[in-house]
Amino acid sequence: MRRYSPYLAVLAAVLFAASAFGQGGSALVGTLTVKAKEGTKLPDSFDVVLYRSNRTELGRQSVKNHEAYRFTGVSSGDWEIAVEGDGRTLGRMSFNINSTRSGDVRQDLELEWREKSGSASANAGTISALDLYKRNPENESLMKQALAESAKKNYAEAAKLLNQIVAADAKDFEAWTGLGNVLFAQGNPGEAEKAFRRALEERPSYPLALLNLGKLNYDQKNYDAAIDTLSRLVAAHPETAAAHRLLGESYLRVKKGSKAVPELEEAARLDPENQAEAHLSLAALYDAANLKDRAVAEYEKFLAMKPNYADKKTLEKYIRDNKKL
């Protein structure tokens, strides 16, 4: 049986943290579907758990198979959602909400129950289950402390604790990833990159380390490095919409539009709501190539997803001026 740790997202998205869960914001809704072979007995219900990206639990609901969950007051930013049942974590996914408008954000969860392995697996584009690093009780306690300090934005103390973990056990790729995140939050991208790369020495396809390293490379305008890192991520985890989007944007920065297009399109296909801005990048690319009809189509797709976009009138004018009759 695969083992699961309660710390999949070790300080996962400190790089792009946003406001907290609370009043206002959107409602996160979806349907839980756990598929199983005929005759398989599933638990009567599952827990759907919402986390901030720093692994702070912010909501938990008991949901039966094929029924809906709903969390209200979910603000813009990085989030994680997990499904628990039968005494273990069945699957977990990271996602981003970047819309400031009120309303529902839909995230359906679909898993396949595998009796033999004792775990569930995910269909691409929905939820993914990952085996995690199993650390000793002392380091597990340090990890809890580091998470608590990070949640309070005490990054120096969090870094100190994470350094203690990796000094005692250099193979802990989750702790290295968390260390990279807090170092970046402290404004030390050089050391953060070293920590991410150290995590990847231990787990070359670890998605959180790859994604955050790619974000760091992009932020530092090291687009060739971002392309290399994010290409590895989409090869290992093609369901990661954010990676496709960032990879496409990186290709645009090095003027490789033909390679950017399929990545941006895939990002929008995998996560239409949260990666809607991919359509804006595609529209700008097509407009520069004087393919006005394609640019119009992309702007229309974007406005269908973001009807309250602040600069909506400008896009609507472009559509009127360039749409073929």
Secondary structure, DSSP 8 states (H G I E B T S, - for coil): -----S-TTTTTTGGG----S-SSSEEEEEEEEEE--TT----S-EEEEEEETTS-EEEEEEE-TT-EEEEEEE-SEEEEEEEEETTEEEEEEEEEE---S-SEEE--EEEEEETTTTEEEE-TTT-B--------HHHHHHHHHHHHHHHTT-HHHHHHHHHHHHHH-TT-HHHHHHHHHHHHHTT-HHHHHHHHHHHHHH-TT-HHHHHHHHHHHHHTT-HHHHHHHHHHHHHH-TT-HHHHHHHHHHHHHTT-HHHHHHHHHHHHHH-TTTTTHHHHHHHHHHHHTT-HHHHHHHHHHHHHH-TT-TTHHHHHHHHHHH---
